[in-house]
């Protein structure tokens, strides 16, 4: 079936040629994809997914590992457990008719652990796995390690151990960093023969702009997408003139289409907040306030057209944003009014998570005002804990709200017994100790 070749397809094929050259280096064992900017990671992720597809130009047998790096002593075992899951999914998944399928009958050997080498367990097993596959000449097994961690020192130590453990000629481990954040720079310098660096020649700005411009030119979403991408790029480059140019383009398209489709209101609110934030960075307070005020004004449009949940959530978003602006500028009375308006809007659409954030902000602001009452909103927020699932609470600002509450004379409005009844189901009997652990969780991360 014919499929039009896109600019991304062409870039993937161009980079594949460099990749093949790297895998054919007989001394190479780790391939470091060294992108120019952090924004280019999106292309690198696309390339790694491309390696998994049947139509990819390299003949690699690739596995993308999503395991988060916690410590160098646990990473190898965690990788092997993920590999077992991948192979089990492959062996048990339903296959379409006509596809040649051979189950992979291989299990990791967890006895290959070494006290002196944290990576030996994984490397010894991945070497054995590659051998068991009877790969055709020129084909390599490629574990793609994403890490998803900022523990760069420990990650580099693990990779050093991986090289010392002796990676098979049938294996190439893929890693990635950027010139802006050269995580593996020292490793590459110290192991210049075994670690091969390849650099994708990619201009994500140009790629994204071209992709955004593709589509039906009669559809207003097409020019809007293009201008929006250009706006994001201009903000990233802190180019005030281009921010104005592309911001105005986006606002005109969205404004022109609001009457035809009220859901453009959401785009306008997001645009106004984005532009307000951009002018905050430019230290242009007049424009910062103008766009924040515009976001609030637009959020109150469309009540007769929009679903009530969308309508009130948009209002909450706009008021909460402007409350943050006022708070930053120490305009406490205005900030308090906006945080209260945000809380009311989130209550109207039953968004308890963001209502908690509105109460948390209201409590913080009220404490800054002479005669203010920080306890009442914090108590209201604490009581919402009965309406939010524990796993959702972990990703919300509820923990921060409770921490703020405990620093006040809350007993006049809520007893310790009532607080226990809310928080014990979330954090257990020793919830105060657990809360302290959660609050300190990220302070002692391994370097």
C-alpha positions, 0 to 999 in steps of 0.5 A, spaced: 500 500 500 502 506 498 504 511 503 506 518 502 514 519 504 514 525 510 520 529 512 520 525 518 521 518 514 526 521 510 530 524 516 529 517 519 532 513 513 538 518 513 540 517 520 539 509 519 545 510 515 549 512 520 546 507 525 548 502 521 555 504 520 555 505 528 553 497 529 558 495 524 564 498 528 567 491 530 569 494 537 563 498 538 559 495 544 555 502 546 551 506 541 550 513 544 545 518 540 548 525 541 542 530 539 544 537 539 538 540 543 533 537 548 528 538 543 531 533 538 529 527 543 523 527 540 526 525 534 530 520 537 525 517 541 521 516 534 528 513 531 528 508 537 520 506 535 522 505 528 527 500 530 522 496 532 518 496 526 518 491 521 520 496 515 526 499 519 532 500 514 537 497 520 536 489 521 537 490 528 533 486 533 531 492 538 528 492 545 526 498 548 526 498 555 522 502 559 525 501 566 526 507 570 533 507 573 533 507 581 540 504 583 545 501 579 545 495 584 537 493 582 537 496 575 540 489 572 535 485 575 529 490 573 531 490 566 531 482 566 524 482 569 522 487 564 525 483 558 521 477 561 514 481 560 516 483 553 517 476 551 511 473 554 507 478 551 510 476 544 509 469 546 502 469 548 499 475 543 494 473 538 498 473 531 494 475 524 494 469 519 499 469 514 505 471 519 510 467 521 511 466 528 516 462 532 515 463 540 522 465 544 523 459 548 528 463 553 529 465 560 534 469 564 538 466 569 538 470 575 544 466 578 549 470 574 549 476 578 556 479 580 558 482 587 563 486 584 560 488 577 553 491 578 551 490 570 554 483 570 547 480 571 544 483 565 550 483 560 551 476 561 544 474 560 543 479 554 549 476 551 546 469 552 539 471 549 543 474 543 546 467 542 540 463 543 537 467 537 541 465 532 542 472 528 543 472 521 550 475 519 550 483 520 544 483 525 545 485 532 541 485 538 539 492 541 537 493 548 535 501 548 536 503 555 532 510 556 533 510 564 528 515 565 532 518 571 537 524 573 542 519 577 547 520 572 553 518 576 550 512 578 548 511 571 555 512 568 557 507 573 553 502 571 555 503 564 562 502 566 560 496 569 557 494 563 563 495 558 567 491 564 563 485 564 564 484 556 558 486 551 558 480 546 559 482 539 552 480 537 549 486 542 549 494 541 546 497 547 543 504 545 543 510 550 541 517 548 543 524 551 544 531 548 549 537 547 545 541 552 545 535 557 551 531 555 550 526 560 555 520 557 560 525 555 566 523 560 564 515 558 565 517 551 571 520 552 574 514 557 571 509 552 572 512 545 573 505 542 567 501 545 562 507 545 560 510 538 557 517 538 552 518 532 549 525 531 542 525 528 542 531 523 535 534 525 532 540 525 526 539 529 523 546 529 523 545 521 520 538 522 515 540 526 513 547 522 512 542 516 508 537 519 504 543 522 503 546 515 501 539 512 493 538 512 487 541 508 489 549 507 481 550 508 481 548 515 483 553 520 486 548 524 492 547 519 494 555 519 493 555 526 497 549 528 503 552 523 503 559 527 502 555 534 508 551 533 512 557 530 510 561 537 512 555 541 519 556 538 519 563 538 518 563 546 523 558 546 528 562 543 526 568 547 524 572 540 520 578 543 518 580 535 516 573 533 512 572 539 508 578 537 508 576 530 506 569 531 501 570 537 497 575 533 496 570 528 494 565 532 489 569 536 486 572 529 485 565 527 482 563 534 478 569 534 475 569 527 473 562 528 470 562 535 463 564 533 463 558 528 465 553 533 465 555 541 471 550 542 476 555 539 475 558 546 479 553 549 485 555 544 484 562 546 484 561 553 491 557 553 494 562 548 492 568 552 496 564 558 502 562 554 503 569 552 502 572 559 507 567 561 512 569 555 511 576 557 513 575 564 519 572 561 520 578 557 519 582 564 513 586 560 508 587 566 503 591 562 502 585 556 503 580 562 497 582 565 493 584 559 494 577 557 492 574 563 486 578 564 484 576 557 484 569 559 479 570 565 475 574 560 474 569 555 473 563 560 467 566 561 464 566 554 460 560 551 456 558 557 450 557 553 454 553 548 459 549 552 458 543 556 458 545 563 464 541 565 468 544 560 466 551 561 467 551 569 474 548 568 476 553 563 474 558 568 478 555 574 484 554 569 484 562 568 483 564 575 488 560 578 493 562 573 492 569 574 492 568 582 499 566 581 501 572 577 498 577 582 501 572 588 508 573 584 507 581 584 504 581 592 498 583 590 495 579 595 487 581 595 487 580 588 490 574 588 485 571 594 479 573 590 482 569 584 484 563 588 477 563 591 474 564 584 478 558 581 476 554 587 468 555 586 469 554 578 472 547 580 467 545 585 462 547 580 465 541 575 467 537 581 474 537 579 477 535 586 484 535 585 484 542 582 480 544 587 485 542 592 490 546 589 485 552 589 484 551 596 492 550 597 493 557 594 488 561 597 491 558 604 498 561 602 495 567 600 491 568 606 497 568 610 500 574 607 494 578 608 493 582 615 487 578 618 487 573 613 484 566 614 488 561 612 485 555 616 478 555 613 480 554 605 486 548 608 481 545 612 476 545 606 481 542 602 483 537 607 476 534 607 476 533 599 481 527 601 475 523 602 473 524 594 480 523 591 483 516 590 489 515 593 493 514 587 491 520 584 492 524 591 500 522 590 500 526 584 496 532 586 498 538 591 494 535 597 500 533 600 503 540 600 496 542 602 496 538 609 503 540 610 501 547 610 495 545 614 499 542 620 503 549 621 496 552 623 492 552 629 487 548 625 484 544 631 479 550 632 476 548 625 477 540 625 479 535 630 485 531 630 480 525 630 476 527 624 483 529 620 485 521 622 479 519 619 480 522 613 488 521 612 489 514 615 485 511 609 490 514 605 497 514 609 495 509 614 495 509 622 502 513 622 500 518 617 504 524 620 510 520 619 509 518 612 507 525 610 514 527 613 517 521 608 513 523 602 515 531 603 522 529 604 522 524 598 526 528 593 531 531 597 536 525 598 536 522 591 542 518 589 547 523 585 
